[in-house]
Each structure stands twice: as C-alpha cells, then as structure tokens.
Amino acid sequence: MSIADYKHYQHAHCESGVTANLLRHEGVDISEPLAFGIGAGMFFGHLPFLKVSGTPGTTFRTWPGAIFKRATQRLGITMHTQRFPNPEKAMRTLDDVLATGKPVGMLSSVYYLPYLPEAFRFHFNAHNLVVYGKENGEYYVSDPVLEQTTRIAPEDLAKARFAKGAPEPKGFMYYVKSVPKEIHFEKAIQSGIKQTCFFMLSPPIPWFGNKAIFLLANKIQQYPKKLTPRKASLYLGNIIRMQEEIGTGGAGFRFLYAAFLQEAANILKRDDLQEFSHELTLIGDDWRNFAYNAARVMKDRKEGMVSFDELADMLRICGEKEKDFFKRMQKLKW
C-alpha cells in the first residue's frame, strides 16, 4: 500500500513542513517558508493562567491547524479534514484513504512517537506528520523534522493520535482533495502578510500579539520575587523550548518568516519586502540572544550571567522593534 512516488523533504517546522510536502505531492511548487507565510503562521501569545506541563503557556505561532487551512484556502486547494470518536474508526479511515493513493497529514503527540530520540519526546499534542503507506503491518511515516522517512507500528500511531491532554488530537487527519489547474501565489502572499500584521498588532487583550511580549517581560521580571529558583528555571526553560525547539527555524519562527518575506519579495518583485526580510532576521538575532542569556540564567552560569531585569529588558527591545516592524509592514500598498 506504500506510495512509491511520494517524496520526503526535511523542514524546520512540522505543520508548515507537512503542508509543503502534501502540496508538492500534488504538483504544487511551494516551499515551507511560503506555506508558513501564506498561512500567517507567525504569532505570539503568553497565557499565564494556562499551564502546560506545569508552566505558563507561551506560543510563537498561530493555533494548530491554522497554517495548512489558511494556506490551502488562499491557494484554492480543497482539503478534507476529520476527527474521530475512537482510535478504531480513525485507523480504519486512514487505511481506506491510503488505499486510494493519498498521503495523509495528521496531528500526533510527540511523546508517543518511538522513532524520535527519547530526549526529544515530551507531552506536546500538536505535532504534524504524514503517513504515506502501509506494509507488513507498519505505517510509512514522513515526519518533516527528520532527514529520512521512518516506520511506526499501528498501536503506537493510534496512541499518538489519541493522546490525552490539551489539545487532544482526537485522531485529526487531513489530505488534499483537489488542486486548481493554476496556482496564484501573489494574492495569497498579500493576504498572509495582512493577516499576520493584524494578529500581531490588533488583539485588545494582553495575552496575544505584540502586547503579550511585554506581558511576558513583566512576568519574567517578577520571577525572582514570586517563584522559587527551581520554578523560575523551569519557567525560563519552557520559554526557551517553545522559542527554539517548538518554534523551529529559530528565534520563535522569526527566521522562517524572514525567509518567507525574501521569497515573497522575489515573487512579487518588491525590494521593500526584501528589506523587511533583512530587518526581521536582525530581530530574530535579538530573540536568540535573549534565549542564550535565559539559558545561562536557567543553568545558573555565574560568569557573564545577566539578571532577570536584564532578561525582561531584552524582551521589551524585541517587542518594541516588532511593533515598529509590523506597523510599517501593515502600511504597505499592494
């Protein structure tokens, strides 16, 4: 049942990588940065009241499923999506779709994927991968974060698809139904940029968008006063992980979005987007500098270690630069 002509590509991030791989299989010449940018994947949120593995929730991307949904809709591609009441129905439906020759994207829990190194397996239920065939009782897996394809046993895949915890995948899967004869990237790129600017600048509540960066900075400044040293280290560690591991591509997706702007500049023949790409890369360097110093604080490296006040100021610099960046990009004339 394996799909002989499916081609695996390694990518920086799971959902944008799966989106690009599924569309490439259907003949759409799209890169991961294009999928990410058209899908308005870059975002920021800090939810101190929502605990993830005991630490406040921080996200550098939009909610799971939004990237592939927006990207495909903007390109006129029809997708089928489905959730399931139980693993048995989910696995039967997967087998039925694979039998038609379609690769299938799906949500899974990183923790229950045995092909990943144990050090990388933790309770994160929004990891995307592609299953593209079945042979000898095992499924062929194209996981975009891996260099090569791999295999997984049905019981392990079912467990990963129905992991408990927020968010519950509930066997969520998706595949391409139809692709238009011509793909027009220009309007899709414009729509993706406009939506990213809107989401970063417009949320009136402090937990989302650019405002949330300053909220997190204020929270970090309070860590030494309100938390034990161990808890402060755990909180910092989660921020770093969400930025540099879950926020793959580097600096909480800032480098990936800069790559999108560079590609968009070439497609639309706009020098201003090229300049924005360069500027966001520099902002990404500021985010990475924050992560480096936060890691030193977390590990209690005395030599050259900055204070929590200084960490908070580093974040505020990132926030001010991004506020100015998105305000100027929002004013672009199309």
Residue pairs with C-beta under 8 A, 6 or more apart in sequence:
1 95
1 98
1 99
1 133
1 134
1 135
2 132
2 133
2 134
2 135
2 140
3 98
3 101
3 103
3 132
3 133
3 140
5 25
6 25
6 103
6 130
6 132
6 133
6 142
7 21
7 24
7 25
8 21
8 142
8 148
8 149
9 17
9 20
9 21
9 24
9 32
9 144
10 17
10 144
10 145
10 146
10 147
11 17
11 20
11 21
11 32
11 144
11 145
12 32
12 248
12 249
12 250
12 256
13 32
13 36
13 41
13 61
13 144
13 145
13 248
13 249
13 253
13 256
14 127
14 128
14 129
14 143
14 144
14 145
14 248
15 41
15 64
15 65
15 67
15 68
15 126
15 128
16 32
16 33
16 35
16 36
16 39
16 41
16 67
16 256
17 32
17 128
17 144
17 145
18 68
18 105
18 128
18 129
18 130
18 144
19 30
19 32
19 35
19 39
19 67
19 68
19 71
19 72
19 105
20 30
20 31
20 32
20 34
20 35
20 144
21 103
21 130
21 142
21 144
22 68
22 103
22 105
22 130
22 175
22 176
23 30
23 35
23 71
23 72
23 75
23 77
23 176
23 179
24 30
25 103
25 176
26 77
26 176
26 179
27 179
28 75
28 77
28 179
28 183
29 183
30 75
30 183
31 263
32 144
32 256
33 256
33 257
33 259
33 260
33 262
33 263
34 185
34 189
34 260
34 263
34 264
35 67
35 68
35 71
36 42
36 67
36 253
36 256
36 257
36 260
37 189
37 192
37 193
37 196
37 257
37 260
37 261
37 263
37 264
38 70
38 71
38 74
38 75
38 185
38 188
38 189
38 191
38 192
38 260
39 62
39 66
39 67
39 68
39 69
39 70
39 71
39 74
39 192
40 62
40 66
40 67
40 70
40 192
40 195
40 196
40 199
41 61
41 62
41 66
41 67
41 253
41 256
41 257
42 60
42 61
42 62
42 196
42 200
42 253
42 254
42 256
42 257
43 59
43 60
43 61
43 62
43 196
43 199
43 200
43 208
43 209
44 59
44 60
44 200
44 208
44 209
44 210
44 212
44 213
44 252
45 57
45 58
45 59
45 207
45 208
45 209
45 212
46 56
46 57
46 58
46 59
46 207
46 212
46 213
46 215
46 216
46 219
47 56
47 57
47 58
47 207
48 56
48 57
48 207
48 215
48 219
49 56
50 56
50 57
50 166
51 57
52 166
52 238
53 122
53 123
53 238
54 234
55 234
55 235
55 237
55 238
56 219
56 235
56 238
58 216
58 238
58 239
58 242
58 243
59 242
59 246
60 242
60 243
60 246
60 247
60 252
60 253
61 67
61 246
61 247
61 252
61 253
62 199
64 107
64 126
64 128
64 167
65 81
65 107
65 172
68 79
68 105
68 128
68 174
69 79
69 81
70 192
70 195
71 188
71 192
72 78
72 79
72 176
74 187
74 188
74 191
74 192
75 180
75 183
75 184
75 185
75 188
76 179
76 180
76 183
76 184
77 176
77 178
77 179
77 180
78 176
78 177
78 178
78 179
79 174
79 175
79 176
79 177
80 174
80 175
80 177
81 172
81 173
81 174
82 93
82 171
82 172
82 173
82 174
83 170
83 171
83 172
84 90
84 93
84 170
84 171
86 162
86 171
87 158
87 159
87 161
87 162
87 171
89 171
90 158
90 161
90 162
90 171
90 173
91 154
91 157
91 158
93 173
94 104
94 106
94 131
94 173
95 134
97 104
97 173
97 175
98 104
98 131
98 132
98 133
98 134
102 175
102 176
103 130
103 131
103 132
103 142
103 175
104 130
104 131
104 132
104 173
104 174
104 175
105 128
105 129
105 130
105 173
105 174
105 175
106 128
106 129
106 130
106 131
106 161
106 169
106 171
106 172
106 173
106 174
107 125
107 126
107 127
107 128
107 161
107 169
107 172
107 173
108 125
108 127
108 128
108 129
108 157
108 160
108 161
108 163
108 169
109 123
109 124
109 125
109 127
109 159
109 160
109 161
109 163
109 165
109 169
110 116
110 120
110 121
110 122
110 123
110 124
110 125
110 127
111 121
111 122
111 123
111 124
111 160
111 163
112 121
112 156
112 159
112 160
112 163
113 121
113 127
113 129
113 143
113 152
113 156
113 160
114 152
114 153
114 156
115 141
115 143
115 146
115 150
115 151
115 152
116 143
123 163
123 165
124 246
125 163
125 165
125 166
125 167
125 168
125 169
126 167
126 169
128 144
129 141
129 142
129 143
129 144
130 141
130 142
130 143
130 144
131 139
131 140
131 141
131 142
131 157
132 140
132 141
132 142
132 149
133 139
133 140
134 140
137 153
137 154
138 151
138 152
138 153
138 154
139 151
139 152
139 153
139 154
139 157
140 149
140 150
140 151
141 149
141 150
141 151
141 152
141 157
142 149
143 149
143 150
145 248
152 160
160 169
161 169
161 171
161 172
161 173
162 168
162 169
162 170
162 171
163 169
185 267
186 267
186 268
189 264
189 267
189 268
190 268
190 334
192 260
193 264
193 329
193 332
194 330
196 257
196 326
197 326
197 329
197 330
198 330
199 208
199 209
200 209
200 210
200 322
200 326
201 209
201 210
201 323
201 326
201 327
201 330
202 209
203 209
203 211
203 212
205 211
206 212
206 214
206 215
207 215
210 319
210 322
210 323
210 326
213 315
213 316
213 318
213 319
213 322
214 315
214 316
214 319
216 239
216 315
217 312
217 313
217 315
217 316
217 319
218 312
220 236
220 239
220 308
220 311
220 312
220 315
221 308
221 309
221 311
221 312
223 232
223 235
223 236
223 308
224 232
224 308
227 235
229 300
232 308
233 297
233 298
233 299
233 300
236 294
236 295
236 297
236 298
236 311
237 298
239 291
239 294
240 291
240 294
240 295
240 298
242 252
243 251
243 252
243 287
243 291
244 250
244 251
244 252
244 288
244 291
247 253
248 256
249 255
249 256
249 259
250 256
250 284
250 288
251 283
251 284
251 285
251 287
251 288
251 291
252 284
252 287
254 280
254 281
254 283
254 284
254 287
255 281
255 284
257 280
258 277
258 278
258 280
258 281
258 284
259 277
261 273
261 274
261 276
261 277
261 280
262 273
262 274
262 277
264 270
264 273
265 271
265 272
265 273
265 274
265 277
272 332
276 325
276 328
276 329
279 325
280 325
283 318
283 321
283 322
283 325
286 314
286 317
286 318
286 321
287 318
289 314
290 311
290 314
290 315
290 318
293 305
293 306
293 310
293 311
293 314
294 311
296 304
296 305
296 306
297 305
297 306
297 308
297 311
306 314
